[in-house]
Amino acid sequence: MREVFKILITAAGFLLYSLSSSAQCEVLHRVSPDGSMQYYMEPVNFYWTSAKSLKGCIVTDKENYFLELQPIPFPEKPAGHKLKKDLALKLADGKTYMLKHFDTRYSEKDTLMDMLYLIDQKDIESILNIEVTEVSIDMMGTEGLRTYEFKLHKSALKEQLACFLKDDEKKKK
C-alpha cells in the first residue's frame, strides 16, 4: 500500500510539473493597432507593492522580439504618449542593456498602459541565459527615473524568450 501511495505522489508531481511548464509556454495572439499580428504570453508580476507594480512579458511579431511592460501607476493618456525614452534593463551578471522604445499604448478602456521596447538581436542571447534583476523607466515629469527591482519571477523573461525561440526553431524544420 505504501509503495502505491509513493507511485501516485510521484506521478502527481510529474503531472503538475508538466502542466506548469507548458502553461509558461502558452502563446497568445492579438492584432496590434497597425493591423499586424503579435504573439505574447500572459504578463507576469515582477514587482508589487501597494504604491507601485510592474508586470511584463515577451512579445514578438515573428521578426522582432519586444519587452512589454505595464507599470502602475502610469500617467494619463496625453502625458503617457510622451514617454519615449529607452529602457535600462539590468541582468544578474551586472551588465545593463538599453532597449529602444518602440510604442506606448493604452488598453482595456485606458485602465492599462503598455510600453513596448525592442530587444536588439545582439542582446537576445544574454536575455535568454541571464535573469533580469531590474529595469529603469524614465517616467518624465516630477517623477523622473523609476527603477523596479525584480522581486518576483526573475527568470520569466528568459523562459518566455526560450519558448518563442524553441517554437520558431520547430517551425523552421
C-alpha positions, 0 to 999 in steps of 0.5 A, a space after each residue: 500500500 505504501 509503495 502505491 501511495 509513493 507511485 501516485 505522489 510521484 506521478 502527481 508531481 510529474 503531472 503538475 510539473 508538466 502542466 506548469 511548464 507548458 502553461 509558461 509556454 502558452 502563446 497568445 495572439 492579438 492584432 496590434 493597432 497597425 493591423 499586424 499580428 503579435 504573439 505574447 504570453 500572459 504578463 507576469 508580476 515582477 514587482 508589487 507593492 501597494 504604491 507601485 507594480 510592474 508586470 511584463 512579458 515577451 512579445 514578438 511579431 515573428 521578426 522582432 522580439 519586444 519587452 512589454 511592460 505595464 507599470 502602475 501607476 502610469 500617467 494619463 493618456 496625453 502625458 503617457 504618449 510622451 514617454 519615449 525614452 529607452 529602457 535600462 534593463 539590468 541582468 544578474 551578471 551586472 551588465 545593463 542593456 538599453 532597449 529602444 522604445 518602440 510604442 506606448 499604448 493604452 488598453 482595456 478602456 485606458 485602465 492599462 498602459 503598455 510600453 513596448 521596447 525592442 530587444 536588439 538581436 545582439 542582446 537576445 542571447 544574454 536575455 535568454 541565459 541571464 535573469 533580469 534583476 531590474 529595469 529603469 523607466 524614465 517616467 518624465 515629469 516630477 517623477 523622473 527615473 523609476 527603477 523596479 527591482 525584480 522581486 518576483 519571477 526573475 527568470 520569466 523573461 528568459 523562459 518566455 524568450 526560450 519558448 518563442 525561440 524553441 517554437 520558431 526553431 520547430 517551425 523552421 524544420 
